[in-house]
Amino acid sequence: MSALEIQHLCKDFAATQVLKDVSLAIDSGEFLILVGPSGCGKSTLMNAIAGLEPVTSGSILIGGEEVTWQTPSERDIAMVFQSYALYPSMTVRGNIAFGLEMRKVPKAEREAAVERVADLLQISHLLDRKPSQLSGGQRQRVAMGRALAREPQIYLFDEPLSNLDAKLRVEMRTEIKKLHQRLGTTIVYVTHDQIEAMTLADRIAVMRDGQIQQLGTPNEIYNDPVNVFVAGFMGSPSMNFITAQLEEGDRAWQLRIAASEGGELLLPWPEERANQTLADQCGQKVLLGLRPEHFAEAGDQRTGHQQAVQVDTQVSVVEPTGADVLINILLGENEVTARVGPDCKAQPGERLMLSIDMRRAVLFDQQSGQRLA
């Protein structure tokens, strides 16, 4: 039985349809992340699951029980908000215990629950402080502690790290990951941060315009995107998209890319990845998708491979990041981003020989944006 099941959920605000026939099922103990750009409907979906927003149609089931029209207090959930929502007049101890007190949990059980989650989140030394005496990261731990004290069926996290600085976000992300591994709880987590999604999730639901574009593991979402939107949204820097003409070569398919000054660049498509869909696209314009890490300096043994295609490119921008170097290059008429090793000495305006791992490239229909191969 799924811990959470959403069936054909729709939500309208006046004439605007915010959620459009959303369906998904989450297993017990699973960490699901809803990700997408602002306005895609992910927070509305979260609020519908929590009971904070009535739906227009569809069903929500928690633990096999329909809760579509139940109030938030009647659903076996706990929510961690972006704003922490702590009571400023209460101590940390009081904030964590408040929900249990409202549910008439005996005092001894409340105190035991507070001690348990405080120890789990390493905030035992903060129990007698007020929220105003805490840092942002400590406040977020208290908000999480208040939810964990409940032990519900499902935890809902609504962009809980968005108010933290970059370093603290990384630290809290690690803590949430450890917490889930330790407790095995079911979590639905909303974020617009793709790094959070990739590092935390068991599965990711990528949303756009009120619909789920793709639901899959981080590896599936990143390496096997179903369309241009998912491919471009996930990944930093994002995937490069290059217009090319698909045609039949001497032994297999090849991609013809227009180059500056009337030249052309030919890239072979891996023979083992040819299919009937590609045959139907012969002679048509397609979009070639290459991630920055699909490139490497020619001769780089760490990332090289026997089938790599070598191309001579011109460097326009160099961005050292420490662990690697991002370079903007001209591939045909297209400026694309390549991720190369930290020892790359290329400078803007210079020529650089790169290899492209075409085995990992993807092709999309230029009109619909759907994946072809």
Disulfide bonds with the S-S distance in Angstrom:
none
